[in-house]
Structures are given as structure tokens and as C-alpha cells.
């Protein structure tokens, strides 16, 4: 399995991954989010990643720039040495096997090598599978907030 930056022309793969999980318990996504504009912007910034099993795209994750939750007063690592990740997805038919943890482990290794000191994220309180993944990876749960009609848990992993 391999994580790599998405290439031009791979946006349909990412969109298909996003759409595959709509309707799963705890998923707050719908047909309008994640949107094509934000996904393409992440691709152009080099912040959109795809996770492959052989030639098959089975997951994706995005580094947000600019960050969406900077305004929350809970973060331990501040300044410019952190990354906020979002849109973590493993294709519906591959879920429940620990693949998100593997994918994110690869991303954390990459980010640590690039000098990042912490990874931040916000996860829907209702997404039990994702919450369990982040707890299992050692993320600290620092607080909560409500945005876009969703109650989020704010998490940080110091590297």
C-alpha cells in the first residue's frame, strides 16, 4: 500500500471515494461537500493525497491550507509548524480494516520528515469509527466546536 500526492486527472478518483461513504453512520458529507472546487484547490497546492492498494485507489486525505479551525483556542502547537488534515476517506467497501490508520501513519511519517511538529483535525462527534481511529493513533482530544451545523471534536497529534 502506498500514499502519494494526487496527480492531475485523478480528481474523479477522489470524488468517487468521497461519494462512496455518503450515508455511512457518522459521515456528515453529502453531494455538495466535499466540493470539486476545494478538491481541485488542494490538488493544485500539492495537498491532496491518494492511498493505493496496488493500482486501486482506496483512500484519500487532504492537508488544509488555509486551516479551517485555527480560530479555536485549544491547540498546543502553534506557529507555522503544524498541519491540519481533513477529508479523510477510505472507500466504503474497504472500511473497517484499519486502513485509515495505515494511510494516516504514512502521512504522519511524511509530514514529520517535512518538519511538521503536529497534525490537527476536526472529526464529527457522531463518527465513531473515525474517533476510534484517531484515539488509537494517539491523538489528543482537546476540545469541541460547532461549525456548519456539525459538532466537531478537535484533535491534535504531536510529532
DSSP file (Angstrom, degrees, kcal/mol; ACC not computed):
  #  RESIDUE AA STRUCTURE BP1 BP2  ACC     N-H-->O    O-->H-N    N-H-->O    O-->H-N    TCO  KAPPA ALPHA  PHI   PSI    X-CA   Y-CA   Z-CA
    1    1 A X              0   0    0      0, 0.0     2,-0.4     0, 0.0    52,-0.2   0.000 360.0 360.0 360.0 144.3    0.0    0.0    0.0
    2    2 A X  E     -A   52   0A   0     50,-2.2    50,-3.2    52,-0.1     2,-0.4  -0.998 360.0-152.0-145.1 136.5    1.2    3.4   -0.9
    3    3 A X  E     +A   51   0A   0     -2,-0.4     2,-0.3    48,-0.2    48,-0.2  -0.899  30.0 158.7-103.2 134.3    0.3    7.0   -0.2
    4    4 A X  E     -A   50   0A   0     46,-2.5    46,-3.1    -2,-0.4     2,-0.1  -0.982  46.7 -84.6-149.6 161.4    1.2    9.7   -2.7
    5    5 A X  E     -A   49   0A   0     -2,-0.3    44,-0.3    44,-0.2     2,-0.1  -0.432  53.7-108.7 -64.5 138.9    0.2   13.1   -3.9
    6    6 A X        -     0   0    0     42,-3.3     2,-0.2    -2,-0.1    42,-0.2  -0.383  33.6-138.4 -68.7 147.8   -2.7   13.0   -6.3
    7    7 A X    >   -     0   0    0      1,-0.1     3,-2.1    -2,-0.1     4,-0.1  -0.671  30.7 -80.6-105.4 160.6   -1.9   13.9   -9.9
    8    8 A X  T 3  S+     0   0    0      1,-0.3    -1,-0.1    -2,-0.2     0, 0.0  -0.329 119.8  33.0 -54.1 138.8   -3.7   16.0  -12.4
    9    9 A X  T 3  S+     0   0    0     -3,-0.1     3,-0.3     0, 0.0    -1,-0.3   0.326  94.5  93.2  92.6  -7.3   -6.5   13.9  -13.9
   10   10 A X    X>  +     0   0    0     -3,-2.1     4,-1.6     1,-0.2     3,-0.7   0.368  49.2 101.1 -99.8   4.9   -7.1   11.9  -10.7
   11   11 A X  H 3> S+     0   0    0      1,-0.2     4,-2.8     2,-0.2     5,-0.2   0.878  77.5  58.3 -56.8 -39.1   -9.9   14.2   -9.3
   12   12 A X  H 3> S+     0   0    0     -3,-0.3     4,-2.2     1,-0.2    -1,-0.2   0.865 103.8  53.0 -60.5 -33.1  -12.6   11.7  -10.4
   13   13 A X  H <> S+     0   0    0     -3,-0.7     4,-1.8     2,-0.2    -1,-0.2   0.925 111.3  45.8 -63.4 -44.2  -10.9    9.0   -8.3
   14   14 A X  H  X S+     0   0    0     -4,-1.6     4,-2.5     2,-0.2    -2,-0.2   0.926 111.9  50.8 -65.6 -45.5  -11.1   11.3   -5.3
   15   15 A X  H  X S+     0   0    0     -4,-2.8     4,-2.7     1,-0.2    -1,-0.2   0.901 108.7  52.2 -60.0 -41.4  -14.7   12.3   -5.9
   16   16 A X  H  X S+     0   0    0     -4,-2.2     4,-1.6    -5,-0.2    -1,-0.2   0.886 108.6  51.0 -62.9 -38.7  -15.7    8.6   -6.2
   17   17 A X  H  X S+     0   0    0     -4,-1.8     4,-0.6     2,-0.2    75,-0.3   0.942 111.2  48.1 -62.6 -46.9  -14.0    7.9   -2.9
   18   18 A X  H >< S+     0   0    0     -4,-2.5     3,-1.2     1,-0.2     4,-0.5   0.941 112.7  47.7 -58.1 -48.6  -15.9   10.8   -1.2
   19   19 A X  H >< S+     0   0    0     -4,-2.7     3,-0.8     1,-0.2    -1,-0.2   0.783  99.4  69.5 -66.0 -26.7  -19.2    9.7   -2.7
   20   20 A X  H 3< S+     0   0    0     -4,-1.6    -1,-0.2     1,-0.2    -2,-0.2   0.739 102.5  43.7 -65.5 -21.7  -18.7    6.1   -1.6
   21   21 A X  T X< S+     0   0    0     -3,-1.2     3,-2.3    -4,-0.6    -1,-0.2   0.488  78.5 122.8-105.2  -3.3  -19.1    6.9    2.1
   22   22 A X  T <  S+     0   0    0     -3,-0.8     8,-0.1    -4,-0.5     3,-0.1  -0.388  79.2  24.0 -59.3 130.1  -22.1    9.3    1.9
   23   23 A X  T 3  S+     0   0    0      6,-0.4    -1,-0.3     1,-0.4     3,-0.1   0.269  88.2 130.9  96.8 -11.3  -24.8    7.8    4.2
   24   24 A X  S X  S-     0   0    0     -3,-2.3     3,-2.2     1,-0.1    -1,-0.4  -0.433  75.2 -81.4 -70.0 151.1  -22.5    5.8    6.4
   25   25 A X  T 3  S+     0   0    0      1,-0.3   104,-0.2    -3,-0.1    -1,-0.1  -0.300 116.8  10.0 -54.6 129.0  -23.0    6.3   10.2
   26   26 A X  T 3  S+     0   0    0      1,-0.3     2,-0.4   101,-0.1    -1,-0.3   0.253  91.4 132.0  86.3 -12.0  -21.3    9.5   11.3
   27   27 A X    <   -     0   0    0     -3,-2.2    -1,-0.3    -6,-0.2    -4,-0.2  -0.616  35.1-172.7 -76.6 125.9  -20.5   10.7    7.8
   28   28 A X        +     0   0    0     -2,-0.4    -1,-0.1    -3,-0.1     2,-0.1   0.383  48.8 110.3 -97.5   2.4  -21.5   14.4    7.5
   29   29 A X        +     0   0    0     -8,-0.1    -6,-0.4   -11,-0.1     2,-0.2  -0.373  39.1 172.2 -79.5 156.5  -20.8   14.6    3.8
   30   30 A X  B >   -G   33   0B   0      3,-1.7     3,-0.9    -8,-0.1    -8,-0.0  -0.774  54.5 -70.9-144.3-169.3  -23.4   15.0    1.0
   31   31 A X  T 3  S+     0   0    0      1,-0.2     3,-0.1    -2,-0.2   -12,-0.1   0.705 130.6  48.8 -65.2 -18.6  -23.5   15.6   -2.7
   32   32 A X  T 3  S+     0   0    0      1,-0.2     2,-0.3     3,-0.1    -1,-0.2   0.603  99.5  86.6 -97.9 -12.4  -22.4   19.2   -2.2
   33   33 A X  B <  S+G   30   0B   0     -3,-0.9    -3,-1.7     1,-0.2    -1,-0.2  -0.992  80.5  32.9-144.8 135.0  -19.4   18.5    0.2
   34   34 A X  S    S-     0   0    0     -2,-0.3    -1,-0.2    -5,-0.2     2,-0.2   0.493  96.6-154.8 -67.9 144.8  -16.6   17.9   -0.4
   35   35 A X     >  -     0   0    0     -2,-0.1     4,-1.9     1,-0.1     5,-0.2  -0.524  24.0-117.3 -97.0 162.2  -16.9   20.0   -3.4
   36   36 A X  H  > S+     0   0    0      1,-0.2     4,-2.7     2,-0.2     5,-0.2   0.856 111.4  57.1 -63.3 -37.3  -15.0   20.0   -6.7
   37   37 A X  H  > S+     0   0    0      1,-0.2     4,-2.2     2,-0.2    -1,-0.2   0.936 110.1  42.3 -62.8 -48.1  -13.6   23.5   -6.1
   38   38 A X  H  > S+     0   0    0      2,-0.2     4,-2.0     1,-0.2    -1,-0.2   0.870 115.0  51.0 -66.8 -36.7  -12.0   22.7   -2.8
   39   39 A X  H  X S+     0   0    0     -4,-1.9     4,-2.0     2,-0.2    -2,-0.2   0.918 111.6  46.8 -67.3 -43.7  -10.7   19.3   -4.0
   40   40 A X  H  X S+     0   0    0     -4,-2.7     4,-2.6     2,-0.2    -2,-0.2   0.893 109.8  53.9 -66.2 -39.0   -9.1   20.9   -7.1
   41   41 A X  H  X S+     0   0    0     -4,-2.2     4,-1.7    -5,-0.2    -1,-0.2   0.922 108.8  49.0 -60.2 -43.6   -7.5   23.7   -5.0
   42   42 A X  H  X>S+     0   0    0     -4,-2.0     5,-3.0     1,-0.2     6,-0.6   0.900 110.7  51.4 -62.6 -40.2   -5.9   21.1   -2.7
   43   43 A X  H ><5S+     0   0    0     -4,-2.0     3,-1.3     4,-0.2    -2,-0.2   0.941 109.5  48.8 -60.4 -48.3   -4.6   19.2   -5.8
   44   44 A X  H 3<5S+     0   0    0     -4,-2.6    -1,-0.2     1,-0.3    -2,-0.2   0.796 110.8  51.2 -65.0 -28.8   -3.1   22.4   -7.2
   45   45 A X  H 3<5S-     0   0    0     -4,-1.7    -1,-0.3    -5,-0.2    -2,-0.2   0.538 115.3-115.7 -82.3  -7.4   -1.4   23.2   -3.8
   46   46 A X  T <<5S+     0   0    0     -3,-1.3    -3,-0.2    -4,-0.5    -2,-0.1   0.718  86.4 115.9  78.1  21.3    0.0   19.6   -3.7
   47   47 A X      < +     0   0    0     -5,-3.0    16,-2.5    -6,-0.2     2,-0.5   0.273  44.5  93.1-107.9   9.0   -2.1   18.9   -0.6
   48   48 A X  E     - B   0  62A   0     -6,-0.6   -42,-3.3    14,-0.2     2,-0.3  -0.914  55.6-170.5-108.6 126.7   -4.3   16.2   -1.9
   49   49 A X  E     -AB   5  61A   0     12,-2.6    12,-1.4    -2,-0.5     2,-0.4  -0.879  11.3-156.5-119.4 147.5   -3.2   12.6   -1.4
   50   50 A X  E     -AB   4  60A   0    -46,-3.1   -46,-2.5    -2,-0.3     2,-0.5  -0.943   9.3-147.2-119.2 145.5   -4.4    9.2   -2.7
   51   51 A X  E     -AB   3  59A   0      8,-2.8     7,-3.0    -2,-0.4     8,-1.4  -0.959  20.3-163.4-114.9 125.0   -3.8    5.9   -1.0
   52   52 A X  E     -AB   2  57A   0    -50,-3.2   -50,-2.2    -2,-0.5     2,-0.6  -0.855  25.6-161.2-116.4 143.9   -3.4    2.9   -3.2
   53   53 A X  E >  S- B   0  56A   0      3,-2.6     3,-1.7    -2,-0.4     2,-0.4  -0.939  83.6 -49.3-112.7 100.3   -3.6   -0.9   -2.8
   54   54 A X  T 3  S-     0   0    0     -2,-0.6   -52,-0.1     1,-0.2    -2,-0.0  -0.601 123.7 -22.6  66.5-124.5   -1.7   -1.9   -5.9
   55   55 A X  T 3  S+     0   0    0     -2,-0.4     2,-0.6    -3,-0.1    -1,-0.2   0.365 118.2 101.5 -94.7   3.5   -3.3    0.1   -8.8
   56   56 A X  E <   -B   53   0A   0     -3,-1.7    -3,-2.6     2,-0.0     2,-0.6  -0.802  68.5-138.1-100.6 121.3   -6.5    0.6   -6.9
   57   57 A X  E     +B   52   0A   0     -2,-0.6    -5,-0.2    -5,-0.2     3,-0.1  -0.648  34.5 160.5 -74.6 119.0   -7.3    4.0   -5.2
   58   58 A X  E     +     0   0A   0     -7,-3.0    33,-3.0    -2,-0.6     2,-0.3   0.457  56.0  16.6-120.6  -4.8   -8.8    3.1   -1.8
   59   59 A X  E     -BC  51  90A   0     -8,-1.4    -8,-2.8    31,-0.3     2,-0.3  -0.990  51.9-165.2-161.7 166.7   -8.4    6.2    0.2
   60   60 A X  E     -BC  50  89A   0     29,-2.2    29,-2.5    -2,-0.3     2,-0.3  -0.988   2.6-175.8-154.8 153.9   -7.6    9.9    0.3
   61   61 A X  E     -B   49   0A   0    -12,-1.4   -12,-2.6    -2,-0.3     2,-0.4  -0.981  12.2-149.3-150.9 149.3   -6.7   12.7    2.7
   62   62 A X  E     -BC  48  86A   0     24,-2.5    24,-2.6    -2,-0.3     2,-0.6  -0.952  10.3-142.5-123.8 139.3   -6.2   16.4    2.3
   63   63 A X  E     - C   0  85A   0    -16,-2.5     2,-0.3    -2,-0.4    22,-0.3  -0.906  32.4-131.6 -93.1 124.5   -3.9   18.9    4.1
   64   64 A X  E     - C   0  84A   0     20,-3.3    20,-0.5    -2,-0.6     2,-0.3  -0.609  17.4-156.8 -83.5 133.7   -5.9   22.1    4.5
   65   65 A X  S    S+     0   0    0      1,-0.4     2,-0.2    -2,-0.3   -18,-0.1  -0.829  86.8  28.4-150.8 111.0   -4.4   25.4    3.6
   66   66 A X  S    S-     0   0    0     -2,-0.3    -1,-0.4     1,-0.0     2,-0.1   0.529 106.7-120.8 -74.7 162.9   -5.6   27.7    4.9
   67   67 A X        -     0   0    0     -3,-0.2     3,-0.2    -2,-0.2    -2,-0.1  -0.407  13.1-151.6 -72.7 147.5   -6.7   25.9    8.0
   68   68 A X  S    S+     0   0    0      1,-0.2     3,-0.2    -2,-0.1    -1,-0.1   0.653  90.0  42.2 -94.1 -17.8  -10.4   25.8    8.9
   69   69 A X  S >  S+     0   0    0      1,-0.1     3,-1.6     2,-0.1    -1,-0.2   0.114  71.9 114.5-120.9  21.6  -10.1   25.5   12.7
   70   70 A X  T 3   +     0   0    0      1,-0.3    -1,-0.1    -3,-0.2     5,-0.1   0.778  69.6  68.2 -59.2 -27.4   -7.2   27.9   13.6
   71   71 A X  T 3  S+     0   0    0     -3,-0.2     2,-0.4     2,-0.1    -1,-0.3   0.523  76.0 101.7 -75.3  -3.7   -9.7   30.1   15.5
   72   72 A X    X   -     0   0    0     -3,-1.6     3,-0.7     1,-0.1     2,-0.1  -0.682  68.0-144.1 -85.4 133.1  -10.2   27.5   18.2
   73   73 A X  T 3  S+     0   0    0     -2,-0.4    -1,-0.1     1,-0.2    -2,-0.1   0.050  79.8  84.2 -85.9  28.2   -8.2   28.3   21.4
   74   74 A X  T 3   +     0   0    0     -2,-0.1    -1,-0.2    69,-0.0    -2,-0.0   0.603  55.8 117.0-105.1 -13.1   -7.3   24.7   22.2
   75   75 A X    <   -     0   0    0     -3,-0.7     3,-0.1     1,-0.1    45,-0.0  -0.276  42.8-165.5 -70.2 140.5   -4.2   23.9   20.2
   76   76 A X  S    S+     0   0    0      1,-0.2     2,-0.6     2,-0.0    -1,-0.1   0.846  78.7  56.4 -87.8 -40.4   -1.0   23.1   21.9
   77   77 A X  S    S+     0   0    0     42,-0.0     2,-0.2     2,-0.0    -1,-0.2  -0.850  71.9 167.6 -98.7 121.2    1.3   23.5   18.9
   78   78 A X    >   +     0   0    0     -2,-0.6     3,-0.6    -3,-0.1     2,-0.3  -0.559  33.1  54.4-121.3-174.4    1.0   27.0   17.3
   79   79 A X  T 3  S-     0   0    0      1,-0.2     3,-0.2    -2,-0.2    -2,-0.0  -0.660 109.0 -46.7  87.2-143.8    3.0   29.0   14.8
   80   80 A X  T 3  S+     0   0    0     -2,-0.3    -1,-0.2     1,-0.1    -2,-0.0   0.220 110.9  89.8-114.1  14.9    3.7   27.5   11.4
   81   81 A X  S <  S+     0   0    0     -3,-0.6    36,-4.0    35,-0.1    37,-0.8  -0.068  72.4  79.8-107.1  33.1    4.9   24.0   12.2
   82   82 A X  E     - d   0 118A   0     34,-0.2     2,-0.4    35,-0.2    37,-0.2  -0.906  60.0-148.4-130.9 162.6    1.6   22.2   12.2
   83   83 A X  E     - d   0 119A   0     35,-2.2    37,-3.2    -2,-0.3     2,-0.5  -0.992   7.4-146.5-129.5 140.0   -0.7   20.8    9.5
   84   84 A X  E     -Cd  64 120A   0    -20,-0.5   -20,-3.3    -2,-0.4     2,-0.3  -0.928  19.3-161.5-104.1 126.0   -4.5   20.5    9.6
   85   85 A X  E     +C   63   0A   0     35,-3.0    37,-0.5    -2,-0.5     2,-0.3  -0.762  15.9 161.9-107.7 156.1   -5.8   17.4    7.8
   86   86 A X  E     +C   62   0A   0    -24,-2.6   -24,-2.5    -2,-0.3    37,-0.1  -0.926  45.7  49.7-156.3 175.1   -9.3   16.8    6.5
   87   87 A X  E     +     0   0A   0     -2,-0.3     2,-0.5     1,-0.2    -1,-0.1   0.880  62.8 179.4  52.0  45.9  -11.5   14.8    4.2
   88   88 A X  E     +     0   0A   0    -27,-0.2     2,-0.4    -3,-0.1   -27,-0.2  -0.675   9.9 168.5 -77.5 124.4  -10.0   11.5    5.4
   89   89 A X  E     -C   60   0A   0    -29,-2.5   -29,-2.2    -2,-0.5     2,-0.4  -0.998  29.6-170.6-145.7 137.7  -11.7    8.7    3.5
   90   90 A X  E     -C   59   0A   0     -2,-0.4   -31,-0.3   -31,-0.2     5,-0.1  -0.996  49.1 -95.3-119.3 131.9  -11.4    5.0    2.9
   91   91 A X    >>  -     0   0    0    -33,-3.0     3,-2.6    -2,-0.4     4,-0.6  -0.115  36.0-114.6 -50.3 139.9  -13.6    3.6    0.2
   92   92 A X  G >4 S+     0   0    0      1,-0.3     3,-1.2   -75,-0.3    -1,-0.1   0.833 113.8  51.2 -47.2 -46.9  -16.8    2.1    1.6
   93   93 A X  G 34 S+     0   0    0      1,-0.2    -1,-0.3     3,-0.0    -2,-0.1   0.540 112.7  47.2 -75.7  -3.9  -16.1   -1.5    0.6
   94   94 A X  G X4 S+     0   0    0     -3,-2.6     3,-0.6   -36,-0.1     5,-0.3   0.340  87.9 116.8-113.6   3.5  -12.6   -1.3    2.3
   95   95 A X  T <<  +     0   0    0     -3,-1.2    -4,-0.0    -4,-0.6    -3,-0.0  -0.213  58.6  38.9 -71.1 162.1  -13.7    0.3    5.6
   96   96 A X  T 3  S+     0   0    0      1,-0.1    -1,-0.2    33,-0.0    -4,-0.0   0.625  87.7  96.7  78.8  14.9  -13.4   -1.4    9.0
   97   97 A X  S <  S-     0   0    0     -3,-0.6    -2,-0.1     0, 0.0    -1,-0.1   0.266 100.8-102.1-118.1   9.3  -10.0   -3.0    8.3
   98   98 A X  S  > S+     0   0    0      3,-0.0     4,-1.5     4,-0.0     5,-0.1   0.629  81.3 131.1  80.9  12.9   -7.6   -0.4    9.9
   99   99 A X  H  >  +     0   0    0     -5,-0.3     4,-2.9     1,-0.2     5,-0.2   0.826  65.9  58.3 -72.1 -31.0   -6.7    1.1    6.5
  100  100 A X  H  > S+     0   0    0      1,-0.2     4,-2.9     2,-0.2     5,-0.3   0.913 106.0  50.7 -62.0 -40.5   -7.3    4.7    7.6
  101  101 A X  H  > S+     0   0    0      2,-0.2     4,-2.1     1,-0.2    -2,-0.2   0.902 111.5  47.2 -63.7 -41.1   -4.8    4.2   10.4
  102  102 A X  H  X S+     0   0    0     -4,-1.5     4,-1.9     2,-0.2    -2,-0.2   0.941 113.9  47.7 -64.7 -47.4   -2.2    2.8    7.8
  103  103 A X  H  X S+     0   0    0     -4,-2.9     4,-2.0     1,-0.2    -2,-0.2   0.931 114.6  45.1 -59.6 -47.7   -2.9    5.7    5.4
  104  104 A X  H  X S+     0   0    0     -4,-2.9     4,-2.9     1,-0.2    -1,-0.2   0.838 107.4  59.0 -69.1 -31.9   -2.6    8.3    8.1
  105  105 A X  H  X S+     0   0    0     -4,-2.1     4,-2.0    -5,-0.3    -1,-0.2   0.911 107.0  47.6 -60.3 -41.9    0.5    6.7    9.5
  106  106 A X  H  X S+     0   0    0     -4,-1.9     4,-2.1     2,-0.2    -2,-0.2   0.907 112.2  49.6 -64.6 -41.5    2.2    7.1    6.1
  107  107 A X  H  X S+     0   0    0     -4,-2.0     4,-2.9     1,-0.2     5,-0.2   0.922 109.2  51.4 -64.2 -43.6    1.1   10.8    6.0
  108  108 A X  H  X S+     0   0    0     -4,-2.9     4,-2.7     1,-0.2     5,-0.2   0.905 109.3  51.0 -60.2 -42.0    2.4   11.4    9.6
  109  109 A X  H  X S+     0   0    0     -4,-2.0     4,-1.9     2,-0.2    -1,-0.2   0.922 112.3  46.9 -60.8 -44.3    5.8   10.0    8.6
  110  110 A X  H  X S+     0   0    0     -4,-2.1     4,-1.1     2,-0.2    -2,-0.2   0.932 113.9  46.9 -62.7 -47.2    5.9   12.2    5.5
  111  111 A X  H  <>S+     0   0    0     -4,-2.9     5,-2.5     1,-0.2     3,-0.4   0.886 109.4  53.5 -65.7 -39.7    4.8   15.3    7.5
  112  112 A X  H ><5S+     0   0    0     -4,-2.7     3,-1.7     1,-0.2    -1,-0.2   0.919 107.5  52.5 -59.9 -42.4    7.4   14.6   10.2
  113  113 A X  H 3<5S+     0   0    0     -4,-1.9    -1,-0.2     1,-0.3    -2,-0.2   0.751 105.6  54.9 -65.1 -24.4   10.1   14.4    7.6
  114  114 A X  T 3<5S-     0   0    0     -4,-1.1    -1,-0.3    -3,-0.4    -2,-0.2   0.333 126.9 -99.0 -90.7   6.1    9.0   17.8    6.2
  115  115 A X  T < 5 +     0   0    0     -3,-1.7    -3,-0.2     1,-0.3     2,-0.2   0.539  68.7 153.9  92.6   7.4    9.4   19.4    9.7
  116  116 A X      < -     0   0    0     -5,-2.5    -1,-0.3    -6,-0.1   -34,-0.2  -0.501  26.5-167.3 -70.0 137.2    5.8   19.4   10.9
  117  117 A X        +     0   0    0    -36,-4.0    42,-2.9     1,-0.3     2,-0.3   0.585  67.2  14.1-101.3 -14.5    5.5   19.3   14.7
  118  118 A X  E     -dE  82 158A   0    -37,-0.8   -35,-2.2    40,-0.3     2,-0.5  -0.990  57.5-143.0-159.1 151.3    1.8   18.4   15.0
  119  119 A X  E     -dE  83 157A   0     38,-2.3    38,-2.8    -2,-0.3     2,-0.3  -0.979  23.5-168.2-115.7 129.8   -1.2   17.2   13.0
  120  120 A X  E     +dE  84 156A   0    -37,-3.2   -35,-3.0    -2,-0.5     2,-0.3  -0.817  11.5 162.8-113.8 155.4   -4.6   18.7   13.7
  121  121 A X  E     - E   0 155A   0     34,-2.1    34,-3.0    -2,-0.3     2,-0.4  -0.979  29.4-136.8-161.5 162.7   -8.0   17.6   12.7
  122  122 A X  E     - E   0 154A   0    -37,-0.5     2,-0.4    -2,-0.3    32,-0.2  -0.995  24.0-171.7-122.8 132.2  -11.7   18.1   13.5
  123  123 A X  E     - E   0 153A   0     30,-2.3    30,-3.1    -2,-0.4     2,-0.1  -0.967  31.9-102.6-126.9 139.8  -13.9   15.0   13.5
  124  124 A X  E >   - E   0 152A   0     -2,-0.4     3,-1.8    28,-0.2    28,-0.2  -0.371  25.3-133.6 -58.2 131.7  -17.7   14.8   13.7
  125  125 A X  T 3  S+     0   0    0     26,-3.0    -1,-0.2     1,-0.3    27,-0.1   0.807 106.7  56.8 -54.9 -30.1  -18.6   13.7   17.2
  126  126 A X  T 3  S+     0   0    0     25,-0.4     2,-1.6  -100,-0.2    -1,-0.3   0.557  80.5  92.7 -82.1  -9.0  -21.0   11.2   15.6
  127  127 A X    <>  +     0   0    0     -3,-1.8     4,-2.6  -101,-0.3     5,-0.2  -0.593  49.8 172.5 -90.1  80.3  -18.3    9.5   13.5
  128  128 A X  H  > S+     0   0    0     -2,-1.6     4,-2.4     1,-0.2    -1,-0.2   0.846  73.4  53.4 -59.5 -39.1  -17.5    6.7   16.0
  129  129 A X  H  > S+     0   0    0   -104,-0.2     4,-2.0     2,-0.2    -1,-0.2   0.929 112.4  43.8 -64.6 -44.8  -15.2    4.8   13.6
  130  130 A X  H  > S+     0   0    0      2,-0.2     4,-2.6     1,-0.2     5,-0.2   0.913 112.0  53.0 -66.8 -42.2  -13.1    7.9   12.9
  131  131 A X  H  X S+     0   0    0     -4,-2.6     4,-2.4     1,-0.2    -2,-0.2   0.918 110.0  48.9 -58.3 -43.7  -13.0    8.8   16.6
  132  132 A X  H  X S+     0   0    0     -4,-2.4     4,-2.5    -5,-0.2    -1,-0.2   0.892 110.0  52.1 -64.0 -39.9  -11.7    5.3   17.4
  133  133 A X  H  X S+     0   0    0     -4,-2.0     4,-1.4     2,-0.2    -2,-0.2   0.945 111.7  45.2 -60.8 -48.6   -9.1    5.5   14.7
  134  134 A X  H  <>S+     0   0    0     -4,-2.6     5,-2.3     1,-0.2     4,-0.5   0.888 113.0  50.3 -67.4 -38.4   -7.7    8.9   16.0
  135  135 A X  H ><5S+     0   0    0     -4,-2.4     3,-1.5    -5,-0.2    -1,-0.2   0.939 109.7  51.9 -60.7 -45.7   -7.7    7.7   19.6
  136  136 A X  H 3<5S+     0   0    0     -4,-2.5    -1,-0.2     1,-0.3    -2,-0.2   0.766 106.5  54.0 -63.1 -26.3   -5.9    4.6   18.6
  137  137 A X  T 3<5S-     0   0    0     -4,-1.4    -1,-0.3    -5,-0.2    -2,-0.2   0.530 122.0-105.3 -85.9  -6.6   -3.2    6.6   16.8
  138  138 A X  T < 5 +     0   0    0     -3,-1.5    20,-0.3    -4,-0.5    -3,-0.2   0.600  61.2 160.1  94.9  11.9   -2.6    8.7   19.9
  139  139 A X      < -     0   0    0     -5,-2.3     2,-0.4    18,-0.1    -1,-0.3  -0.418  37.9-128.9 -63.5 141.1   -4.4   12.0   19.0
  140  140 A X  E     -F  156   0A   0     16,-3.3    16,-2.1    -2,-0.1     2,-0.8  -0.785  11.4-137.5 -88.9 136.2   -5.2   14.1   22.0
  141  141 A X  E     +F  155   0A   0     -2,-0.4    14,-0.2    14,-0.2     3,-0.1  -0.858  30.5 171.3 -96.4 109.1   -8.9   15.3   22.1
  142  142 A X  E     -     0   0A   0     12,-2.7     2,-0.3    -2,-0.8    13,-0.2   0.638  50.1 -46.2-100.8 -17.5   -8.5   18.9   23.1
  143  143 A X  E     -F  154   0A   0     11,-1.0    11,-3.0     2,-0.0     2,-0.3  -0.981  51.0-107.0 173.5-169.1  -12.0   20.4   22.8
  144  144 A X  E     +F  153   0A   0     -2,-0.3     2,-0.3     9,-0.3     9,-0.2  -0.977  22.5 176.6-147.6 160.2  -15.0   20.8   20.6
  145  145 A X  E     -F  152   0A   0      7,-2.0     7,-3.4    -2,-0.3     2,-0.5  -0.965  26.5-121.2-155.1 167.9  -16.8   23.3   18.5
  146  146 A X  E     +F  151   0A   0     -2,-0.3     2,-0.3     5,-0.2     5,-0.2  -0.977  36.1 158.9-119.9 123.4  -19.8   23.6   16.2
  147  147 A X  E >   +F  150   0A   0      3,-2.0     3,-2.2    -2,-0.5    -2,-0.1  -0.995  65.7   4.0-141.2 144.0  -19.4   24.6   12.6
  148  148 A X  T 3  S-     0   0    0     -2,-0.3     3,-0.1     1,-0.3    -1,-0.1   0.781 129.8 -59.3  55.7  29.2  -21.6   24.1    9.5
  149  149 A X  T 3  S+     0   0    0      1,-0.2     2,-0.4     0, 0.0    -1,-0.3   0.629 114.2 114.4  77.2  13.6  -24.3   22.6   11.8
  150  150 A X  E <   - F   0 147A   0     -3,-2.2    -3,-2.0   -25,-0.0     2,-0.7  -0.943  65.1-132.4-120.8 138.0  -21.9   19.8   12.9
  151  151 A X  E     - F   0 146A   0     -2,-0.4   -26,-3.0    -5,-0.2   -25,-0.4  -0.813  33.5-166.2 -87.1 117.6  -20.5   19.1   16.4
  152  152 A X  E     -EF 124 145A   0     -7,-3.4    -7,-2.0    -2,-0.7     2,-0.4  -0.820  19.3-142.5-108.7 144.1  -16.7   18.5   16.0
  153  153 A X  E     -EF 123 144A   0    -30,-3.1   -30,-2.3    -2,-0.3     2,-0.6  -0.882  23.5-136.6 -95.7 135.9  -14.1   17.1   18.3
  154  154 A X  E     -EF 122 143A   0    -11,-3.0   -12,-2.7    -2,-0.4   -11,-1.0  -0.855  27.4-176.5-101.5 122.5  -10.8   18.9   17.9
  155  155 A X  E     -EF 121 141A   0    -34,-3.0   -34,-2.1    -2,-0.6     2,-0.4  -0.877  11.9-174.0-125.4 149.0   -7.8   16.6   17.9
  156  156 A X  E     -EF 120 140A   0    -16,-2.1   -16,-3.3    -2,-0.3     2,-0.5  -0.997   9.6-162.1-144.4 138.2   -4.0   17.0   17.7
  157  157 A X  E     -E  119   0A   0    -38,-2.8   -38,-2.3    -2,-0.4     2,-0.4  -0.969  17.3-145.5-118.7 113.7   -1.1   14.6   17.4
  158  158 A X  E      E  118   0A   0     -2,-0.5   -40,-0.3   -20,-0.3   -41,-0.1  -0.642 360.0 360.0 -79.9 134.2    2.2   16.0   18.4
  159  159 A X              0   0    0    -42,-2.9   -41,-0.2    -2,-0.4    -1,-0.1   0.412 360.0 360.0 -99.7 360.0    5.0   14.6   16.3
